[in-house]
């Protein structure tokens, strides 16, 4: 698969931004409180595991992009499940003064 040069550089810049985002998320995950630890680690893993997929697309290597998505899939699925659970908990609480 041939990727145009402009898209190649855009995707590589996006991969570099993802690496920087992962580097910024790591200290937050390391010093997170026990209640917020899972969300912080999922954010770090999301940023870090998206890099192989983006680089695979930039290089035109569908195999690398596919295996990167296989790694990223469970992280995104668990993040989605956690967001649905927290939205459900927030929606069921009623104000005490009514």
C-alpha positions in Angstrom: 0.0 0.0 0.0 1.4 3.4 -0.9 0.9 6.3 1.4 1.3 9.9 0.0 4.3 11.7 1.4 2.2 14.4 3.2 0.1 11.8 5.0 3.3 9.9 5.9 4.7 13.0 7.7 1.3 13.9 9.3 1.0 10.3 10.7 4.6 10.3 12.0 3.9 13.7 13.7 0.8 12.2 15.2 2.8 9.2 16.5 5.3 11.6 18.0 2.5 13.5 19.8 1.2 10.2 21.1 4.6 9.3 22.5 4.8 12.7 24.2 1.3 12.3 25.6 2.2 8.9 27.0 5.3 10.4 28.6 3.2 13.0 30.2 0.6 10.5 31.4 3.1 8.1 33.0 4.0 10.3 36.0 0.3 10.9 36.6 -0.4 7.1 36.6 2.5 6.4 38.9 1.3 8.9 41.6 -2.4 8.3 41.2 -4.6 7.6 44.2 -6.0 4.0 44.5 -9.4 5.1 43.3 -8.2 6.8 40.1 -5.3 4.5 39.3 -7.1 2.4 36.7 -8.3 5.3 34.7 -4.8 6.9 34.7 -3.2 3.6 33.6 -5.8 3.1 30.9 -5.0 6.6 29.6 -1.3 5.9 29.5 -1.8 2.6 27.7 -4.2 4.2 25.2 -1.5 6.8 24.2 1.3 4.3 24.2 -0.4 1.4 22.3 -1.8 3.7 19.6 1.8 4.4 18.4 2.3 1.1 16.6 -1.0 1.4 14.7 -0.2 4.9 13.6 3.4 4.0 12.5 2.0 1.0 10.7 -0.4 3.1 8.7 2.3 5.7 8.0 4.6 3.0 6.6 1.9 1.3 4.7 2.3 -1.9 6.7 -1.2 -3.2 7.3 0.1 -6.1 9.4 1.7 -3.8 12.0 -1.4 -1.6 12.1 -3.6 -4.7 12.6 -1.5 -6.1 15.4 -1.3 -2.6 17.0 -5.1 -2.5 16.9 -5.2 -5.9 18.5 -3.2 -4.5 21.4 -5.2 -1.3 21.6 -8.7 -3.0 21.4 -8.9 -4.3 24.9 -7.7 -1.0 26.4 -10.3 1.0 24.5 -13.0 -1.6 25.4 -12.2 -1.5 29.1 -12.1 2.3 29.0 -15.6 2.3 27.4 -17.0 -0.1 29.9 -15.6 2.0 32.8 -17.1 5.2 31.3 -20.5 3.5 31.0 -20.3 2.3 34.6 -19.4 5.7 35.9 -22.1 7.4 33.9 -24.7 4.9 35.2 -23.6 5.5 38.8 -23.8 9.3 38.3 -27.3 9.1 36.7 -28.8 7.0 39.5 -27.8 9.3 42.4 -30.6 11.6 43.5 -30.2 14.9 45.3 -30.8 14.6 49.0 -32.5 18.0 49.5 -35.5 17.3 47.2 
